[in-house]
Amino acid sequence: MVGDEPGNQIYAASPGWDIDPDAVGFPILKNGSVVMLDNSILVAAHPDDEALWFSSILDSVKEVLICISHVASRPDWTEQRCKCIVSHPIKNLSCLAIQSSEAFDGVNWNSPIITKYGLLISKPGFSDDRYKQSYEQLKKRLEQRLLGYTNIITHNPWGEYGHLEHVQVYRVTKELQAKFGFNIWFSNYCSNRSYPLYLKYASSLDSDFLSLPTNKSLGLELMNLYKKYDCWTWHTDYEWFDRECFASDPICPKLRLQPRTHFPLNIVNI
């Protein structure tokens, strides 16, 4: 799969530093630095998510936190992921080592139902209770780790390509935002699988977004690391987009007196 094929990246507004901050009421820079990266932490669901969806800011945030690394049905993945984290070139990276709910295929993605815990697990053979328990565990651990940060960068509400644990990490972060008052920023990746869920959020997305060049060399280095330990979970021939965007997700939506711009999407096919 090639990320930069024509039609895969959709721009509904002028990307990058060409965005007029006065037009959207968005201060991109503060004292020469990107506002989003000020006192920031990247919260990613799984090992390799940091490389796939956040390469542009991976070496610029204050801390990188991986949430879910253990898989009961795949102890080999658990072991190999731990080795990757130890060998990771990003030295400010740590992992909560939470166990996966293993309910990846339990959602009806044609008609997804949003819940407090993420998404409704509706297909037989998958445990909604385990998914809910994962939410509470994530909340308990992240409540301790996110205190004091100004900006949290994490997964989007539709889970990028459609991963219910990505959605759950977002939902936990959103709940904690009301308590701590930090800013949330999320990625712009989407897929044919997650598009119906994206549509549930499209009309309410904030106009403020930032577009940055992806770090292809770092992404490739990490892909090779995960491949070395046989725990790369994405397409083996993946090529990174040229740019990726991050949307501001405020506690309270701002009153817009001017026409809204649309959040651009990086579309991947699965």
C-alpha positions as CSV (number, residue, x, y, z in Angstrom):
1,M,0.0,0.0,0.0
2,V,1.4,3.4,-1.0
3,G,0.4,6.3,1.3
4,D,1.0,9.1,-1.3
5,E,-0.9,7.7,-4.2
6,P,-3.2,10.4,-5.8
7,G,-6.5,10.6,-4.0
8,N,-5.2,9.2,-0.8
9,Q,-4.5,12.5,0.9
10,I,-7.4,15.0,1.0
11,Y,-6.7,18.7,1.6
12,A,-9.8,20.9,2.2
13,A,-7.6,23.8,3.4
14,S,-4.2,25.1,2.6
15,P,-1.9,22.8,4.7
16,G,1.1,23.5,6.8
17,W,2.5,26.9,7.7
18,D,0.4,28.4,4.8
19,I,-2.6,28.3,7.1
20,D,-3.6,31.8,8.1
21,P,-3.8,31.8,11.9
22,D,-6.0,34.9,11.9
23,A,-8.5,33.1,9.6
24,V,-9.1,30.3,12.1
25,G,-8.2,32.0,15.4
26,F,-5.4,29.5,15.9
27,P,-1.9,30.6,17.2
28,I,0.3,28.1,15.4
29,L,3.5,29.5,16.9
30,K,4.4,30.9,20.3
31,N,7.9,32.5,20.7
32,G,9.0,30.5,17.6
33,S,7.8,27.2,18.8
34,V,4.8,25.0,17.8
35,V,2.1,25.5,20.4
36,M,1.0,21.9,20.2
37,L,4.4,20.7,21.2
38,D,4.7,22.8,24.3
39,N,4.9,20.6,27.4
40,S,3.5,17.7,25.4
41,I,3.1,14.0,25.6
42,L,2.3,11.5,22.9
43,V,-0.1,8.8,24.1
44,A,-0.2,5.9,21.6
45,A,-2.2,2.7,22.0
46,H,0.3,0.1,20.8
47,P,4.0,-0.4,19.9
48,D,4.4,0.7,16.3
49,D,1.5,3.2,16.4
50,E,3.9,5.9,17.3
51,A,5.7,5.3,14.0
52,L,2.7,4.9,11.8
53,W,0.5,7.9,12.9
54,F,2.8,10.3,14.7
55,S,6.2,10.3,13.0
56,S,6.2,14.1,12.5
57,I,6.3,14.9,16.2
58,L,7.8,11.7,17.6
59,D,11.2,13.2,18.3
60,S,9.8,16.6,19.4
61,V,7.4,15.8,22.3
62,K,8.5,15.7,25.9
63,E,7.5,12.1,26.4
64,V,6.1,9.2,24.4
65,L,3.8,6.8,26.2
66,I,2.7,3.4,24.8
67,C,-0.3,2.0,26.6
68,I,-1.1,-1.6,25.5
69,S,1.7,-4.1,24.7
70,H,0.7,-7.4,26.2
71,V,-1.5,-9.9,24.2
72,A,-2.5,-13.0,26.2
73,S,-3.1,-15.1,23.0
74,R,0.2,-14.0,21.5
75,P,2.9,-14.3,24.2
76,D,5.5,-14.1,21.4
77,W,4.2,-10.6,20.5
78,T,4.4,-9.5,24.2
79,E,8.0,-10.7,24.5
80,Q,9.1,-9.2,21.2
81,R,7.4,-5.9,21.8
82,C,9.2,-5.6,25.1
83,K,12.5,-6.1,23.2
84,C,11.6,-3.3,20.8
85,I,10.8,-0.9,23.5
86,V,14.2,-1.6,25.2
87,S,15.9,-1.0,21.8
88,H,13.8,2.0,20.7
89,P,15.7,5.0,19.4
90,I,13.3,7.4,21.1
91,K,14.8,7.3,24.6
92,N,12.0,9.3,26.3
93,L,9.6,6.4,25.5
94,S,7.9,4.3,28.2
95,C,5.2,1.7,28.2
96,L,2.3,1.0,30.6
97,A,2.3,-2.7,29.6
98,I,-1.5,-3.0,29.8
99,Q,-3.0,-6.2,28.4
100,S,-5.1,-6.0,25.2
101,S,-8.8,-6.7,25.3
102,E,-8.4,-8.7,22.1
103,A,-11.7,-7.5,20.7
104,F,-10.4,-6.1,17.5
105,D,-13.0,-7.7,15.2
106,G,-15.9,-7.3,17.7
107,V,-17.3,-4.1,16.3
108,N,-19.7,-3.7,13.5
109,W,-17.8,-1.0,11.6
110,N,-20.6,-0.5,9.1
111,S,-22.8,0.9,11.9
112,P,-20.5,1.5,14.9
113,I,-22.1,2.5,18.3
114,I,-20.2,4.9,20.4
115,T,-20.1,4.2,24.2
116,K,-18.3,5.7,27.2
117,Y,-15.7,3.0,26.9
118,G,-15.1,3.4,23.2
119,L,-17.3,1.3,20.9
120,L,-19.9,-1.3,21.5
121,I,-18.6,-4.9,21.1
122,S,-21.6,-6.5,19.4
123,K,-20.2,-9.5,17.6
124,P,-20.3,-12.9,19.3
125,G,-17.0,-14.4,20.5
126,F,-15.6,-11.1,21.8
127,S,-15.9,-9.8,25.4
128,D,-17.5,-6.4,26.0
129,D,-16.7,-6.8,29.7
130,R,-13.0,-7.2,29.1
131,Y,-13.1,-4.1,26.9
132,K,-14.8,-2.1,29.7
133,Q,-12.2,-3.3,32.2
134,S,-9.4,-2.2,29.8
135,Y,-11.0,1.3,29.9
136,E,-10.9,1.5,33.6
137,Q,-7.3,0.3,33.8
138,L,-6.3,2.8,31.2
139,K,-8.0,5.6,33.0
140,K,-6.4,4.7,36.3
141,R,-2.9,4.6,34.8
142,L,-3.3,7.6,32.5
143,E,-4.7,9.7,35.3
144,Q,-1.3,9.4,37.0
145,R,0.8,10.0,33.9
146,L,-1.0,12.9,32.2
147,L,-1.1,15.2,35.3
148,G,0.9,18.4,34.6
149,Y,1.0,18.2,30.8
150,T,-0.3,21.1,28.7
151,N,-0.8,19.2,25.4
152,I,-1.8,15.6,24.9
153,I,-1.4,14.2,21.4
154,T,-3.2,10.9,20.8
155,H,-5.4,8.9,18.5
156,N,-8.5,10.3,16.8
157,P,-12.1,9.4,17.8
158,W,-12.6,7.0,14.9
159,G,-9.4,5.0,15.6
160,E,-7.3,5.9,12.5
161,Y,-7.9,2.9,10.3
162,G,-10.5,1.5,12.7
163,H,-9.0,0.0,15.8
164,L,-11.3,0.0,18.8
165,E,-8.4,0.3,21.3
166,H,-7.2,3.5,19.5
167,V,-10.8,4.7,20.0
168,Q,-10.6,3.7,23.7
169,V,-7.4,5.6,24.3
170,Y,-9.0,8.7,22.9
171,R,-12.1,8.2,25.0
172,V,-10.1,7.9,28.2
173,T,-8.0,11.0,27.3
174,K,-11.1,13.0,26.6
175,E,-12.6,12.1,30.0
176,L,-9.5,13.1,31.7
177,Q,-9.4,16.4,29.8
178,A,-12.4,17.5,31.7
179,K,-10.6,16.9,35.0
180,F,-7.1,18.3,34.1
181,G,-7.9,20.9,31.5
182,F,-5.1,20.0,29.1
183,N,-5.3,20.4,25.3
184,I,-6.0,17.4,23.1
185,W,-4.7,17.0,19.6
186,F,-5.5,14.0,17.4
187,S,-4.3,12.6,14.1
188,N,-5.9,12.8,10.7
189,Y,-5.7,9.2,9.5
190,C,-8.8,7.4,8.3
191,S,-9.7,4.3,6.3
192,N,-12.6,2.7,4.4
193,R,-13.2,0.7,7.5
194,S,-13.4,3.6,9.9
195,Y,-15.0,6.2,7.6
196,P,-18.6,5.5,8.9
197,L,-17.4,6.4,12.4
198,Y,-15.5,9.4,11.2
199,L,-18.8,10.7,9.7
200,K,-20.3,10.8,13.1
201,Y,-17.7,13.4,14.2
202,A,-17.1,15.2,10.9
203,S,-19.6,18.1,11.4
204,S,-18.3,18.8,14.9
205,L,-14.6,18.8,14.2
206,D,-12.8,21.9,15.2
207,S,-11.4,24.1,12.4
208,D,-8.0,24.4,14.1
209,F,-5.5,22.0,12.7
210,L,-1.8,21.9,12.1
211,S,0.0,20.1,9.2
212,L,3.5,18.9,9.5
213,P,5.9,16.9,7.3
214,T,6.2,13.2,8.3
215,N,9.5,11.9,9.4
216,K,9.9,9.2,6.8
217,S,13.4,8.2,7.8
218,L,12.5,7.7,11.5
219,G,9.3,5.9,10.5
220,L,11.3,3.5,8.3
221,E,13.9,2.9,11.1
222,L,11.1,2.0,13.5
223,M,9.4,-0.3,10.9
224,N,12.7,-2.2,10.5
225,L,13.1,-2.5,14.2
226,Y,9.6,-3.9,14.7
227,K,10.1,-6.2,11.7
228,K,13.4,-7.4,13.2
229,Y,11.5,-8.6,16.3
230,D,8.5,-9.9,14.2
231,C,5.9,-7.6,15.8
232,W,5.3,-5.0,13.0
233,T,1.5,-5.1,12.7
234,W,0.9,-3.0,9.6
235,H,1.5,-3.5,5.8
236,T,5.1,-4.6,5.1
237,D,5.3,-2.3,2.1
238,Y,3.9,0.8,3.8
239,E,5.1,4.2,2.6
240,W,4.5,7.3,4.7
241,F,2.5,10.2,3.6
242,D,4.3,13.5,2.9
243,R,2.4,15.3,5.6
244,E,0.1,14.5,8.5
245,C,-2.3,16.8,10.3
246,F,-3.4,17.3,13.9
247,A,-6.7,18.7,15.0
248,S,-7.3,20.7,18.1
249,D,-10.0,19.1,20.4
250,P,-11.0,21.7,22.9
251,I,-13.0,21.1,26.1
252,C,-15.6,23.6,24.8
253,P,-16.0,24.3,21.1
254,K,-15.3,27.9,20.1
255,L,-17.9,30.2,18.6
256,R,-17.1,30.6,15.0
257,L,-17.9,33.9,13.3
258,Q,-16.3,32.9,10.0
259,P,-16.8,29.9,7.7
260,R,-15.3,26.7,9.0
261,T,-12.4,25.0,7.2
262,H,-12.4,21.2,7.0
263,F,-10.0,18.9,8.7
264,P,-7.9,17.1,5.9
265,L,-7.7,13.3,6.0
266,N,-4.9,10.9,5.2
267,I,-6.9,7.9,3.8
268,V,-5.5,4.4,4.0
269,N,-7.1,1.3,2.5
270,I,-7.4,-1.9,4.4
